[in-house]
Amino acid sequence: MFGIKKTGIAIDTVKLSTISFVLNGLGLLLNILLTNTLGTAAVGVMTLITTVFGFIIVLANGNIFVSTERFVSEEIGAGNRNFKSIMRFSLTFSLVLSGTFTLFSLFFAEKLAVISGDANIETAIRIMALSLPPAGVGSCIKGFFHAKRQVKFPLIGDVFEFSCRYVILMFGIIVFIPNGVSIYLLISIAMLIAEVSSCVFYIFNYVSEYKIFSKLPENNKRIITVKTYMKLNLPIILSGYVTMTMSALNDVLVPVALLDYHENAEKAMSEYGLFESIIIPVIFYPSFILTSLQTLIIPEIARANSAENHFRVNYLIDKLFRKTLTFALFVSAVLLTEGAELGELLCPSDNLAAKTLRLMFFAIPFIYMEIILEGILRGLGKQGFSTVNSLFEYVIRIGTVIIATRFLGFYGVLLSYYLSNILSNIVRVIKVCSTVKLKFNTLEYIIKPILASSFCVLTAKALSSIIFSGKIFSVAGFLLTASILYLIIIEISDRYFYTEFKFSERNQEILLKSTTA
C-alpha cells in the first residue's frame, strides 16, 4: 500500500507491519487487562511511573538507533562501506552513555524512591538500571540492520523483546500481583529480561556481519575522529532529549492539571489512566503501518539525498504524502463514524473513551503525518529543524494543558493535542515541501482521500447495519467492510485516477546541475 516496489520497501513494510500489528494488538489487550484488573486510577499511577522509567531509558540511549541508521545509510548512499569506524564510535558511545546512567540510577535509586513515596520503586529502579547497557547496544545494532535493509533481524529482535516482556507481565499480573508483588518490580524485571534477550540476539547476528565488513578497505571516510562523530551526532542526541524531556514533562503535568480541576486524586488519575491505556493506544494502533514505514524511509531518503538523486527524493516524498494522508483520512472517517461504539466495547464502565475516540477524529491526519514527516526530515538531515519544531509543539501542548485544563478539565487535554499536532505538522509540511521544492498537491493529498474515505465508511455503515446484529458484530462488520472497500478504492484510484509524479521545471534544473557538477 505504501511501497515502492523497485526498492523493496513494500515487502519490508509488510513484514514490519505484520509484526507490529500483532505486537501492538497484544499490547492493547494487556492494557485492557491491566485496566480491568487494577482499575483506571491504578493504571494512571503505573503509567506515570513507567514514564519516568522510559525517560531514563531514552536519556541513556542517546537516540543511538536513529544516528546509527542514518550514518550507515549515508555511507551506502555515497557508495562507501566505511561501517567499521561508524559502528566502533556508535557502540562505544552507547556503552559509555548507558553505563553512566546505570551508575547514576543505582546511586540515586533510594532518593528517587523517597520522592515517589513508594519503597518498591527503589528496587525497581535498580533492576531497570541494569537493562540500560543492553538496551543501548541493541538499539545501535538494530539501527545498523535497518540501514542495510536486513529487516528480518529487527523483526525477530522485536518479537524476542516483546514476548519476554508480555509473558512475564501477563504471568505476573495473574499470579504475583494478587499476592502483593509490586507492579513496578514486575515491570522492571520484565524490562531487564526483554532487553538482555534481544541484545544477545542482535550481537550474535552482528558478529557475522562484522567479520565481513571489517575486512573491506575504508575509503573517503567522513567520520574519522571522535570529534567528527560527536559533531554529527549531537543534533540527533539533542533532538531525542528535547522530545523525550518535553513528553515526560507533559505526561507529568496532565494528571497534575486534572487533579487541580477535579480536586479528587482518584478521578484525576482515572481519567489520565484511561487516556493513556485505552484512548491513546487505540488512536495510534492503526499507525503501526506508518511506524514500520518510517524506519525504512529514513535510510532510503538518506541514501538518495547523499547521492544527490533529487528526483528519487521527491518521488518518495510525493508518494509518502499521498499514501499517508489517504490512510490517515480513512482512519479519521472510521473514528468519526464508529469511534463511540468502539469506545463502549473497549471500556463499557466509562463513557469517556467513547466520547474521546470520536472527538479525536480531526486530529488523526496530523498525528499520523507527523510519523512520516519526522522520518523524511531525519532522512534529509534536518535534525536541527526537527528539534526546534518538536520543542515548539510541546510548548503549545504543555501551555494549553496548564491553561485550558483549569477551565475545561479533561477536554483541555484534548484541546492541547489538537492545537499542538495541527500547528506543528503544518510547519513540518511547509518545511519539507520548501526543502525539496515539492508542490503540495491538494487534489491528490486531500480531496480525493476525503471522497474515497467518505464512500467507504458510509457504505460500510449501511451494509453492517443491515447484515450484522449486536454491537460487537456490528462494529467488527463495519471495520471489516470499510477496510475491504478502502483497499479496493485505493487500488482502483492508483491504477486509473492517479497522475504520475513529475518534476517541476525548477526541480529539473536542480537535477541537471547536480548531475553535471
Summary of the structure (lengths in Angstrom):
residues: 517
radius of gyration: 23.4
end to end distance: 36.2
largest distance: 72.7
contacts: 1826
relative contact order: 0.10
helix: 87%
strand: 0%
